[in-house]
């Protein structure tokens, strides 16, 4: 994590002025707002309850900054590349089909940027996938942006039914469902004044889930999800995005007895539970050991503990992008690939 940077005075003054313009943009009837370029936008202001805060957006954003890949890919999927001033924090190549749209958006950092870098883009909206991104120790606390008149938004999937007050990646107090992801799509579409695009995207995602799970019975298969690190591996607990995948397919996560999002568990414990299939994160970032699938498999097949597992001996691996293992629209991609893998291994009806 990068330390929170103090905004440059010139940028702060500029953003304060932008915030005042946003606050005075609302039209006389309360439902029509002056948009950038002199047009009008109906249905504004938009007010949302988001991760314990009330967020009001006075006009459709024109210079948004998305500081997590999951949030960025939703915005790109909604056809909003022209409204993005910048993006940051990437673990994987952009989702297929979004390459052209993404190429036209500036990437200010592969990892979490400083608040100064974000403020330098003079954003009128900042979105993130994780509460830790817009908190002390992340890019900056939400309050820092809101004091400048910049609304912020965090994925509901990282808040609803989740306790982020402890260390690590938080713990689930209730299982995640795709409804949280669908809510994020709908809400971001409303914020940008394109609700019909949100409806269309959610309809497509639901259809893909139905198709991937149609006729699948993996009740005899046990899975382990490995996100990153070989020395102290981050493995999926019961109830995050991997839990959605596992539940939809009727399979079992060998660590469904922990509610931590990504607990670090010893390989000896993993070997004792001996999962049938290893679902492996194939990341392009380099912040942990064994980020790529190739490095993970190299470790699994050479380590004296892990190479004894049935899944390793039989090379029952399913490779997923990091984003497919996070609660975002690419969780559907993860579901499709795990379902296909289980069928290929003869472990799903």
N, C-alpha and C positions, 0 to 999 in steps of 0.2 A: 504494500500500500504506500502511496506517496503522501507526504505531509500536505496539509491544507495550506495553500499559499494565500498571502494577503493581496487583494486586488490592487492594481496600480491606480493611483488617484485619478488619473485622467479617465480611465475606463469606468471607474466607480461613478464619476460625475455624469458620464455619458449614459450609463445604465439607469441612474436615478432619473435623468430626464426622460429616458424611454419609458420608465415605470410610470411617471406622471402622465405621459401621453396615453398609455394604456388605460389608466384609471379614469381619464376624461373622455374615452372613446365611445362610451355607451350612448346610444341615441335616446331621444325623448320618450319613446314608448317602452323602453326597457327591453325590447326584444330585437331591435335592429342596431347593429354596431358598425361604426365606420371601420372598414378593413383597409389594409395597406393598399396603396394605389388608388384610393378614392372611392372604391366600391363599397358595398354593404354586405353584411353577413347576417342572416336570420338565425334566431335561436340563441343569440348571445346576450349577456354573458352566460357561460357554462360553469356551473358550480358542482363539484364532486366531493364526496367523502373519500379520502385516499390515505390509507395507512395511518389512521388516527388524526388526520388533518383535514381541514376544509380548504379546497383549492378552487379558486375562481379565475377563469380565463376570460378576459374582457373581449378579445377578438381572436380570430384564427391565427395561430402563430405563423410567422413568415421567416424567422431566423432561429429555429429550434436547434438545440444541441442534445444529442442522445449519447449518454456516456457509458452505455453497456450494449453489447452486440445484440442481445435478445430484443431489447426495445427498438434498436435501430432496424432490425429486420422486420418488425411489425410495421414500422412507419414506411419502410421501403415497399412492403407488400401492399400497403394502402395507397401507393402511388404518390407518396409525399416527398420524394427526393428533392424536388425544387423548393421545399420548405425547410430543408435541413442545412444549417450553416456549417455543421461539423459533427463528427462522430468520434468515439474513442472506445478503448477496452475491448479488444478482439481476442478470441481464443482459436478461431477457425476461419477458413475462407468463407466468404459470404454465401448465403443460401443460393442454390441453383435457381436460375431464372431472374436473379436480382443483380447480376454482375454489372450490367450496363448502367442501371440506376445508381448503384453504389459507386461506380467509377467517377461519377460526377460530383461526389460529396467529399469534402476535405476530411481526412482522418488526422486529427491533431495528436493522437497518441495510440500506440498499440496496447498500452496498459492504462491504468487510471491517470488521467491528466491532472495537473495542478489546477486549482480554481482560477488562477490567473490566465491560464491557457483557454479555459472555457469562457471567462469573462471577456477575453480579448476578441471573441467572436460576436460580442454584443447580443447575446441571445434574448429572445422574448419568451422562451419556454425551455425547460431542462427536464429530460426524462431519464430514468434509470431502471434497471431490472432488480437491483438489490438495495435494501435499506443501508447496507454498509457503504455503498458507493456515495450516497448523499448523507454522510454522517461524519463525525469527527474521526480523523484517520483515513477518510476516503477522499473524494474530490473536495467536498466542503459540506458542512451541515446545510440542511434545507433552509434554515433561517437566514443564512448568509445571502442566498439568492432572493428569498422572499422580501428581505429588507430593501432590496434594490428594485422591487416591483416585478421580479421574474418568477412566475409560477413554476412549481416543480411537481413531478409525478413519479411514483414508484410502482412497479408491478404489484398488483394485489396478491399475486401468487407467493410473494415473499413476505406477506404480512398476515393474511387471513389464516387463522389456525396455526400460527407459527410464533415462537418465542425467540426473538433475536437479542435478548438482554444478556445472555451468557457469552462464552467465548466461541470460537470456531464459526461455523456456518449456520448456527441456530438449531432449534429443535422443533419438530412438528407436534403440535398439541391435537391436531386433527389431520386426517389424510388429505393431501392435495387432490383436487379433481380438475379436469379440463375446464370446468366452468370458470375457474379463476383466470385462466388464460383467455377464454372467450370474453370475459368481462373487460380485461385489459384492451383487447382489440376494439370492442364496442366503445369504451371510454375514450381511447385515443382518437378514434374516428370522430366522435362527438367534439372533442377538443379542437380538432382541425376543420370542423364544419363539413365532414364527409361521412355522415352516419350510414348512408346507403352502401358505401364501400366496406364498412365494418360488417354490415349484415351479410354481404356477399362473401367476404373472406371467412367468416365463421361458418357459413353454410358449406363452403368447400372443405374446411377442416373437419367438420362433423361427418361429411360424406367419406372422407379418407379414413377416419377412425372406424366407421361402420364397415367399410370394405376390408380393412386390415384385420378386423376381428371376426369377420363373418365365418362361422363354422370352425373357429379355432378352439381347441381344448388342450391346454398345456398344463393340466393339473398334476401331471406326473413329473414335471420339469422343475428343477431348482436353479436359480440364477444368482450370480454375483455381479455387481456393477462397480468397476474400478475407474475412477475419474483421473487421478494423477498421483505421482510420487511412488517410488519403489521402496524407499527406506521406511517410511511410515505412511502406507498407502491410504488415500482417501477413498472410502468405499460407501456405497449408498445405504442409508438406513431405510426404515420401512416406508416412509410416507411422502417423499418428495416426488419429483418427476419420474424417477425409476419405479416408484410405487404405483404411479398411474399406469405405466406400461405393464408392469407385472400383474396388476389387478385386472386390467382389460383382457389379458391373455389367459387368466386363470392359473398362472404359474405361482411359484413361491420364491421370494427373496430370502436367501439364507441368513440375512441379517435383519429380518423383519421384527426382531425383538429389541431393536434400538430405534428411538424416535429422533436421534440426532440426524441432521440433514446429510452430512458427509463425515462420519466418525473415522478416526484413524485407528486401524485395527491391525494386529500383528499377523504375519503370514502363517504362523503356527496355528492361530485360531481359524484362519481361512481354510487351511489344509484339513483341519479337524472336521469342518462342515462340508468339505468336498463337494462344491456345487457341480451340477451337470454341465452348465454353460457359463462362460465368462464373457460378460458384456464390457468391452474395453473402449475407453475414451481415446480417440485419435486426435490429439490437439496439436496445433501448430505453434503455440506459444512455447517459451523456454524458461519459465519461471520456476518450475519444479523438476525433479529428476523423472525420467521416463515419461515424458509428455506424449510423444507419438506412440501409435499402436505398435510400430516396429520395435521401438525400444522396450515397450511393455512386454511384448511377446519374447523378445530376446532374454529379458530378465526371467520370465516365467519358465522358460525352457532350459535355463542354466542354473537357477537357484536350487540348492539341494532340497529345500522344503517344498517349493511350489511345483517343481517338476514331477512330484509324485502324485499330484491330483489327477483324477480321471479326465477332467476337462482339458488339461494340458497334454496328457498322454494321447488323447484323441483329437487334439487341436480343435475343440469346439469353442471357437471364438466368434463373437459378433462385434464388428467394429462400428462405433458411433462417433459422430462429431461431439465435441464438448457441449455445444448448444442443444443437441438432441437429448442430452442428459440433464439439462436445466429446464425449469418450468417456463416454456415459451412455445411459440407456434411450432418449433422444431421438435417438440416432444412427440408430435404426430409422426415425424420422420423416424424417430427412435422406435416408436411402436411398430411401424411398417417393417423396419429392418430386423427387429427382434423376432417378430412374427415369421418373417421369411427364413431367418436363421433356424428357428425351432423346427419349422417344416422341413428344412434341408437336413437337419440332424435326425429327423424321424421322431421328434419329441412333441409334436403337436398334431392333433387330429384335424 
